Amino acid sequence: MKKKMREFIESSDTELAGKLKECKTALYFLKVNAKTGQMEKTADIRNSKRHIARILTEINSRKAKLELKEAVK
């Protein structure tokens, strides 16, 4: 888990946005496969949601840091 979060911390804002879009698309297809009964590992949905949450956490922490710097000025 730490390795994945480190990967997001080192990524740029545009890379994070791209990864977020990819993960949301993958989650959509995982849900479709689960509904149609074509999915073998249902844990993939949970893992995908956690991956999205990690990305959003990093994006929001960057926004908070930026707002804090602007408030201090």
Backbone bond lengths (Angstrom), bond angles and torsions (degrees), N, CA, C in turn:
res aa  C-N    CA-C-N  psi(-1)  N-CA   C-N-CA  omega(-1)  CA-C   N-CA-C  phi
1 M - - - 1.449 - - 1.531 110.42 -
2 K 1.301 118.01 -41.80 1.453 120.59 -179.40 1.515 111.34 -63.09
3 K 1.316 116.37 -36.26 1.452 120.60 -179.64 1.523 110.43 -62.87
4 K 1.318 118.02 -41.32 1.449 121.21 -179.66 1.526 110.62 -66.64
5 M 1.317 117.36 -43.00 1.459 119.93 -179.10 1.527 109.84 -65.40
6 R 1.315 117.22 -38.24 1.460 121.11 177.78 1.529 109.75 -62.04
7 E 1.316 115.99 -37.99 1.462 121.11 178.30 1.533 110.41 -61.11
8 F 1.312 116.93 -40.23 1.465 120.37 -179.71 1.525 111.46 -72.78
9 I 1.306 116.91 -36.21 1.459 120.85 -179.98 1.528 110.32 -64.31
10 E 1.319 116.77 -36.44 1.458 121.47 -178.33 1.524 112.88 -81.52
11 S 1.333 118.29 -10.50 1.460 122.17 -178.21 1.527 110.78 -81.12
12 S 1.322 115.35 155.83 1.462 119.73 176.56 1.528 108.87 -82.80
13 D 1.329 115.62 171.73 1.463 120.71 -179.31 1.525 111.94 -62.78
14 T 1.324 116.69 -40.58 1.467 119.11 -179.10 1.534 111.27 -69.67
15 E 1.325 116.80 -35.34 1.463 119.60 176.77 1.522 110.57 -65.62
16 L 1.338 116.69 -40.41 1.456 120.23 178.37 1.526 111.21 -62.92
17 A 1.328 116.30 -41.61 1.460 120.00 178.94 1.526 110.68 -63.11
18 G 1.310 117.10 -40.24 1.454 121.16 178.17 1.521 112.36 -65.97
19 K 1.335 115.76 -42.55 1.454 119.93 178.94 1.526 110.78 -65.34
20 L 1.331 116.46 -37.25 1.457 120.71 178.86 1.524 110.66 -63.44
21 K 1.315 116.34 -43.38 1.459 120.67 179.32 1.527 110.61 -63.86
22 E 1.323 116.62 -42.92 1.463 120.68 178.47 1.525 111.52 -61.74
23 C 1.319 116.33 -42.90 1.464 120.37 -178.31 1.522 111.75 -67.21
24 K 1.321 116.68 -38.91 1.456 119.71 178.82 1.529 110.77 -66.87
25 T 1.320 116.88 -37.92 1.464 120.46 176.95 1.528 110.22 -65.94
26 A 1.320 116.93 -43.28 1.456 120.99 179.11 1.529 110.80 -63.04
27 L 1.330 116.94 -40.03 1.460 120.91 178.72 1.521 110.46 -62.59
28 Y 1.318 117.00 -41.03 1.453 121.10 178.26 1.531 110.73 -58.33
29 F 1.318 116.48 -48.56 1.461 119.98 -178.84 1.526 112.11 -68.25
30 L 1.332 117.05 -32.64 1.463 119.44 175.19 1.523 110.94 -63.80
31 K 1.331 116.52 -41.20 1.462 120.47 178.61 1.525 111.24 -65.54
32 V 1.329 116.44 -40.25 1.465 119.98 177.96 1.525 110.05 -62.18
33 N 1.321 116.73 -45.54 1.462 120.69 179.37 1.526 111.60 -63.74
34 A 1.323 117.18 -35.40 1.460 120.16 178.51 1.526 110.67 -66.73
35 K 1.317 117.35 -40.14 1.463 121.50 -179.79 1.524 112.06 -68.42
36 T 1.320 116.73 -34.13 1.463 120.05 -178.73 1.525 112.55 -88.18
37 G 1.317 117.40 -2.64 1.459 121.32 177.09 1.510 114.30 80.24
38 Q 1.312 118.49 19.02 1.461 122.20 -178.77 1.524 112.86 -97.73
39 M 1.307 117.47 6.20 1.458 120.98 -174.41 1.518 110.48 -98.78
40 E 1.323 116.18 134.58 1.454 120.89 179.39 1.530 111.76 -93.66
41 K 1.327 116.27 -43.71 1.459 120.87 -177.11 1.529 109.25 -112.20
42 T 1.318 116.45 104.54 1.459 119.99 -179.29 1.530 111.66 -73.47
43 A 1.298 117.66 -15.86 1.466 121.15 178.67 1.526 111.34 -67.22
44 D 1.327 117.52 -17.91 1.461 120.68 178.75 1.525 111.61 -61.94
45 I 1.328 116.84 -33.18 1.466 120.30 178.41 1.519 109.66 -64.43
46 R 1.313 117.00 -47.08 1.460 121.36 179.83 1.526 110.87 -61.97
47 N 1.323 116.35 -43.25 1.465 120.52 179.78 1.523 111.15 -64.19
48 S 1.317 116.68 -38.03 1.457 120.31 178.96 1.521 110.75 -66.07
49 K 1.320 116.90 -41.08 1.471 120.60 177.88 1.525 110.80 -63.23
50 R 1.312 116.86 -39.67 1.469 120.46 178.92 1.521 110.74 -67.07
51 H 1.313 116.01 -37.04 1.458 120.71 177.98 1.534 109.89 -62.91
52 I 1.322 116.39 -44.27 1.466 121.41 177.52 1.528 109.92 -62.03
53 A 1.318 116.73 -42.33 1.465 120.36 -179.97 1.525 111.76 -62.74
54 R 1.319 117.04 -38.51 1.476 120.10 177.97 1.527 111.19 -63.90
55 I 1.319 115.84 -42.10 1.465 119.93 179.25 1.522 110.18 -64.22
56 L 1.334 116.84 -46.38 1.465 120.30 -179.94 1.528 111.70 -64.04
57 T 1.322 116.75 -34.97 1.461 120.43 177.17 1.520 110.75 -61.90
58 E 1.313 117.03 -44.40 1.465 120.46 179.71 1.525 110.84 -66.76
59 I 1.317 117.89 -41.55 1.468 120.86 178.87 1.521 110.21 -61.85
60 N 1.327 116.97 -45.21 1.463 120.68 -179.01 1.523 112.10 -68.23
61 S 1.321 117.77 -34.84 1.468 119.25 178.13 1.527 110.78 -68.31
62 R 1.320 116.85 -35.25 1.466 119.54 176.39 1.519 110.97 -66.34
63 K 1.322 117.04 -40.52 1.464 120.72 177.79 1.527 110.68 -63.32
64 A 1.333 116.53 -41.49 1.460 120.71 -179.94 1.523 111.17 -65.08
65 K 1.317 117.43 -41.18 1.462 121.01 177.73 1.516 111.24 -63.07
66 L 1.325 116.02 -40.92 1.462 120.74 179.78 1.531 110.52 -65.04
67 E 1.330 116.83 -43.78 1.459 120.71 178.59 1.516 111.43 -64.31
68 L 1.330 116.65 -37.49 1.453 120.48 178.79 1.514 111.03 -65.45
69 K 1.330 116.75 -41.43 1.473 119.90 178.45 1.520 110.87 -64.08
70 E 1.325 117.07 -39.93 1.456 120.51 179.01 1.519 112.15 -68.78
71 A 1.308 117.82 -33.80 1.456 121.77 179.38 1.524 111.05 -70.26
72 V 1.313 117.20 -32.21 1.464 121.44 -179.07 1.521 111.05 -72.71
73 K 1.313 116.90 -31.18 1.473 120.14 -177.48 1.479 112.66 -66.19
